[in-house]
Structures are given as C-alpha cells and as structure tokens.
Amino acid sequence: MTSKKEQITQAADASFTLKSSIDTEHSISSFERFVLSEDGVTLMLARNVEARLNRACFYRFIDEFITSS
C-alpha cells in the first residue's frame, strides 16, 4: 500500500525525485532548491507550486541530509 507521506529519494546523479501525497513525481535538480526554515522544509515546483515536507519527512530530511553532512 502506498503511503500518503511525501518521500524524497536521492538519485545516483545527485538529483532528487519528490513523490507527493497524490502520487505525482517531480524531478528536483539539486539540493539547493530546498529551503530550510524553523517550521519546515519547502521548495518550489513547476508552475510556482510550493511543496512542504510533512513532519516525518522533515525529520528524515534533516537526519539524512543536514546532520550527516
């Protein structure tokens, strides 16, 4: 069963694929597109749509990409 949480996976070429809660996938060209703030992680997608990581993905993102750097 597919989870409704947003998921980020890192591809071998250092690009990212963001899978949304409605099962759409968006290619993210680099880590720099992610905006970190006190209340979350966001990034802009096509057509100026803002994506936000939910709580579980926020903590996973911080653990995997920020603290392990």
N, C-alpha and C positions, 0 to 999 in steps of 0.2 A: 504494500500500500504506500502511495506517495505521500510524504509529509507536506504540510502546508507551510512549513518554515522556509525562508529563503536560504539558499545554500550557495556557498562560494567554493569553487574548485580552481586550483591553480593548474594551468596547462604547462606543458614542458617548455614552451617558448616564452614564459613569464607573462602571458596574457591571462585573463580571468574569464570565466563564464559565470554569470549570475543567473540562478534559476529562481524565478519568483513564485509566490504562493499560488498564482494562477497558471503555473507550469509554462511560462514563457521564458525563453533563454535570451540573454543579452551578452554579447562579447564586450569585454572591458579591456582596453588596450594596455593599461598599465596601472600599477599600484597608486600612482599619483592622483588618479581620478577619485579615489576615496577621500572623503572629508571627515576628519575626526573632530568631535566636539564632546563636551562633558555629558551630553544627554544622548549620544548615539553616533552611528556611522552612516553617512549618506553619500550618494553620488548621483550625478545627472545622467539620465539615459537619453535615448533618441526622443526627439520632439519635446525636449525640456521636461521630461517626466522625472521626478525625483524619487529615487529608491532609498528606503531606510531598512537597515537590518533590524530584525526583531531581537528581543533580549538574548535568546540563546545564541543566535548568530553573532551578535555584538560581542559577547564574551569569548566565543570561539575565535572570532577575527582578532581580537586583542591578544589572546593567548598565542595564536599561531603566527601572526604577522608583526605584532608590536613587541611583545616581551621576548620572543625567541630570536629577534634580530640582533 
